[in-house]
Amino acid sequence: MTVERWQLRVSGKVQGVSYRAYTEQKAGELGLTGTVKNLPGGDVEIIAEGTPDDLEALQDWCRNGPPQAMVENVSTETQTPTGEFNDFRVVY
């Protein structure tokens, strides 16, 4: 099984709309590991490790996000997997 690591940066109205909690739930459903956190400029950063198919599914979900979100852009950067995560969690 191929494991990849993606860093996603989501911009738009993505803070104050439970984006992190919904992302944590979706990533868990997909069996991904990693983190999601708010960034000072109003964006959300996701670092996720898993199979390419599951990462693509998360990326697709991120384009819409939870009901109150208004996503403007999702940028993705591929990184070297580290295996440092045991689960997927919100970082505060």
N, C-alpha and C positions, 0 to 999 in steps of 0.2 A: 504494500500500500504506500503510495507516494504521499508524503506530508509536505505541505507548503505553509509559508507564513506570509500573511498579507497585513499591511497597515492601511486602513481606510480612514479618510478624513471626510466627515460629512458636514456640509455647511447649509445654512438656511435657518429656519425657525426650528432648531433641534435641541435647545435647552429650555427647561421648564415645561416640557411636554411628555415626560417619562420616557424619553428616547433611550436612555441607558438601561432602564429596567426592562423595557420591551426587547432591546438588543440582547441583554443577558438571557432572557427567556428563549428567544429565537436561536441564539447560538447554542444553548443547551439542548434544544430540540434537535439541532443538526449534529450534535456530538463534537462541537468545536471547543478548543481551549483558548484562553487569552483574557484580555481586559477591554473595558470600555470606560472612557472618562471624558468629562467636559474639559475643554481647553479655554484659557482666558479670553480669547477673541470671540467666543460664541460658537465655535465648532465643536464637534464630538470626534474623538479619536478612538479607533478600534484597532487592536492588534489581535489577530486570530490565527490559530494554527489548526490545520485539518486537511482533508482531501480537497483537491481542486474543485470537485463538484459541489461539496458542501460550502466551500468558501464562495463560489459563484452564487449559490443560493442565498447566502447571507448578503452578498453584495447587491443582488437583485432586490431583496427585502429592504435594504438600507435606502434604496432610491425612493421609496415611499414612506417607510418608517411607520410609527404609530399614528392613530387617527388625528391627533392635534398637530402633528409635525407638518412643516412645509419645506421639504428638502429642495435645495437649489442645485447642489452638486455633490457627487461622491467621487473622490480621487483615490486611486489605489496604487500602492507601491509594493512590489514583491520583495521580501527580505529572506535571509537565510533562517530556516527554522532552528530553534534552540531547544525545544522540548522542556522549557522552564515552567510551563503551566500544567497544573493538574486538573483544572476546571476553568470555567469562564465566569468572570466576576466583574462587578462595578468597582472602579477605583475612585475614591472620593478625595 
